[in-house]
Amino acid sequence: MKRVDLERRLRMAGCYLKREGGSHSLWINPQTGVIEALPRHNEIMEPLAKKILKNLTGHG
């Protein structure tokens, strides 16, 4: 999955970028308080993208 597509889906779910790290960006869901690291690659492997979506939004 493209990183921009994953970020778009996270924003649509109400998540936002908390901060940029060295090799990852930290995203947070303000409703649940869950924080997830998003690697800074143009292409993110599908299983990892689904895991991030599931952890932050509750559904993949």
C-alpha positions, 0 to 999 in steps of 0.5 A, spaced: 500 500 500 502 506 498 504 511 504 499 516 502 493 512 501 494 509 508 495 516 511 489 518 507 485 512 510 488 514 517 485 521 517 479 519 514 478 515 521 480 521 525 487 519 526 492 525 526 500 525 526 503 526 533 510 527 531 515 525 526 521 520 528 528 518 525 525 513 521 518 512 523 512 517 524 507 516 530 500 517 529 495 517 534 487 516 535 485 521 539 478 517 541 482 511 544 489 514 545 492 508 541 499 510 538 502 507 532 508 507 528 508 508 521 515 507 517 517 512 512 517 508 506 513 510 499 510 503 499 508 499 506 507 492 505 500 490 505 500 486 512 503 491 516 498 496 513 492 492 515 495 491 522 496 499 523 489 500 520 486 495 525 490 497 531 488 505 530 481 504 527 479 498 530 478 495 523 482 493 517 
